[in-house]
Amino acid sequence: MLVDKESLQTPLWASVGAIENSHLSDLLSLASTNYGRHMEWFLRHHDTGIKNLAAILAAESAVVGLAVTHKGIPAVFIVVLLAILACAAAVLAWLAVRSCRRSYTAATENVFMMTKVAWAMGVISKVAVGENVVSDDECPGRGDNTLYAPRWVKDSLQHATSAEFVAYNLGNRRNTLFLTTLTTIVFGTSACALGLLGACLVLLHRP
């Protein structure tokens, strides 16, 4: 039975041919490797940001402690130093959030690419397996509809473009990006508040 290639509903990035592209497995490996690399950078940016903000919190606590125990230190010097630390905390928090977002965006793009390649290889739908394998009673994921991760398939199929998929994940409040962003903002806000509060206390209680 001949298939009318013009009637097939194919995506813009694919063309119907007698055989699949021989580089699909290489593309899948490339996307998988890039995903791991960008997620590593994502975690590194987050860890670095938190460490920097924790260091600022420690420095502000030390400065406030010096202001309390050493009355000879000029109040202006303490206030200026705390203000600088508070501003640095805000900038570092913003940089950490932005860097994490960029890395997560790149990782998400590679996830979508992996799903597209998997679709092109025919492993999103049912896959052909040997009779000796099917006859085995033990089978992991017997109730799943696809070999590929069902959640990945569901998340990917509801978006027509990579940009839509990325935008959806960036705005999802249940993923890792939202939690890391929230953590960074909490640390940054705490560092800013401590610096400004310490400066106000020094102005109020020091001549």
C-alpha positions in Angstrom: 0.0 0.0 0.0 1.4 3.3 -1.1 1.5 6.2 1.4 0.6 9.7 0.1 3.5 11.7 1.5 1.7 15.0 0.9 -1.2 14.0 3.1 1.0 13.1 6.1 1.0 15.5 9.0 4.7 16.1 9.4 6.4 18.9 11.4 8.1 21.7 9.6 11.5 20.3 10.6 10.9 16.9 9.1 10.5 15.4 5.7 9.1 12.0 4.7 11.6 9.6 3.3 12.1 5.9 2.7 14.6 5.7 5.6 15.4 7.8 8.6 18.3 10.1 8.9 21.4 8.1 9.9 22.6 10.8 12.3 19.6 10.7 14.6 21.4 8.7 17.2 24.3 11.2 17.1 21.9 14.0 17.6 20.3 12.3 20.5 23.7 11.8 22.1 24.6 15.5 21.5 21.3 16.7 23.0 21.7 14.5 26.0 25.3 15.6 26.6 24.4 19.2 26.2 21.5 18.8 28.6 23.8 17.3 31.3 26.4 20.1 30.7 23.9 22.9 31.0 22.3 21.4 34.1 25.7 21.2 35.6 26.2 24.8 34.9 22.8 25.6 36.3 23.7 23.9 39.6 27.1 25.5 39.7 25.6 29.0 39.2 23.1 28.3 41.9 25.7 27.0 44.4 28.0 29.9 43.7 25.2 32.4 44.1 24.2 30.9 47.5 27.8 30.8 48.7 28.4 34.4 47.8 25.2 35.5 49.5 26.0 33.4 52.6 29.5 35.1 52.7 27.8 38.5 52.6 25.5 37.6 55.4 28.5 36.5 57.4 30.4 39.7 56.6 27.4 41.8 57.6 27.0 40.0 60.9 30.7 40.5 61.6 30.5 44.2 60.8 27.5 44.7 63.0 29.4 42.7 65.8 32.4 45.0 65.4 30.1 48.1 65.6 28.7 46.8 68.9 31.9 45.7 70.5 34.2 48.4 69.2 32.7 51.9 69.8 35.8 53.6 68.5 35.0 52.6 64.9 33.4 55.6 63.1 29.7 55.1 62.5 29.9 56.5 59.0 32.4 53.8 58.1 30.2 51.1 59.4 27.1 52.5 57.7 28.8 52.8 54.3 30.3 49.3 54.6 26.9 47.8 55.4 25.2 49.7 52.6 27.9 48.4 50.1 27.4 44.9 51.3 23.6 45.2 50.9 23.9 46.5 47.4 26.4 43.7 46.6 23.9 41.2 47.8 21.2 42.5 45.5 23.5 42.5 42.5 24.8 39.0 43.2 21.3 37.6 43.8 20.2 39.1 40.4 23.2 37.7 38.6 22.7 34.2 40.2 19.0 34.2 39.2 19.8 35.3 35.6 22.6 32.8 35.2 20.5 30.0 36.5 17.7 31.0 34.2 20.0 31.0 31.1 21.4 27.6 31.9 18.0 26.1 32.6 16.7 27.6 29.3 19.5 25.9 27.4 18.9 22.6 29.2 15.2 22.8 28.5 15.9 23.4 24.8 18.0 20.2 24.7 15.2 18.2 26.5 12.8 19.3 23.7 15.4 18.3 21.1 15.8 14.9 22.7 12.0 14.4 22.5 11.9 15.4 18.8 14.8 13.1 17.9 13.1 10.3 19.9 9.9 10.9 17.9 11.9 10.8 14.6 13.4 7.5 15.7 10.0 6.1 16.5 10.6 5.4 20.2 7.9 7.7 21.5 5.2 5.4 20.2 5.2 1.6 20.4 8.5 0.0 19.6 9.2 -3.4 18.0 10.8 -6.0 20.3 11.7 -9.6 20.0 9.3 -12.4 20.7 11.5 -13.9 23.3 11.4 -10.6 25.2 7.6 -10.2 25.1 7.1 -13.7 26.3 8.9 -12.9 29.5 6.4 -12.2 32.3 8.6 -9.7 34.0 8.4 -6.3 32.4 9.2 -2.9 33.8 6.6 -0.2 33.1 4.1 -2.7 31.8 1.3 -0.1 32.2 3.1 2.7 30.4 1.9 3.7 26.9 5.4 4.5 25.6 8.9 3.4 26.1 10.0 7.1 26.4 9.2 8.8 29.7 5.4 9.4 29.6 5.8 12.8 31.3 8.3 14.0 28.8 6.1 12.9 25.9 3.0 14.6 27.5 4.9 17.9 28.2 6.4 18.0 24.7 3.4 17.1 22.6 1.3 20.0 24.0 3.7 22.6 22.6 4.1 23.3 18.9 7.5 25.1 19.1 10.6 24.9 21.2 10.0 28.5 22.3 6.6 27.6 23.7 8.0 24.6 25.5 10.8 26.7 27.1 8.4 29.5 28.1 6.1 27.0 29.7 8.9 25.4 31.8 10.4 28.8 32.8 7.0 29.8 34.1 6.3 26.5 35.8 6.3 27.0 39.6 6.7 23.3 40.3 10.1 22.8 38.7 13.7 23.1 39.9 14.2 26.6 38.4 11.4 28.1 40.5 12.7 26.6 43.7 16.3 27.7 43.1 15.2 31.2 42.1 13.1 31.4 45.3 16.0 30.2 47.4 18.3 32.8 45.9 15.8 35.6 46.3 15.3 34.6 50.0 19.1 34.7 50.6 19.5 37.9 48.7 16.6 39.6 50.5 17.9 38.5 53.8 21.4 39.9 53.1 19.9 43.2 51.9 17.7 43.5 54.9 20.4 42.6 57.4 22.8 45.2 55.8 20.2 48.0 55.8 18.8 47.1 59.3 22.3 47.1 60.7 23.1 50.4 59.1 19.9 51.9 60.6 20.7 50.6 64.1 24.2 52.0 63.9 22.8 55.4 63.0 20.3 55.3 65.8 22.6 54.1 68.6 25.9 55.6 67.6 26.8 59.3 67.7 
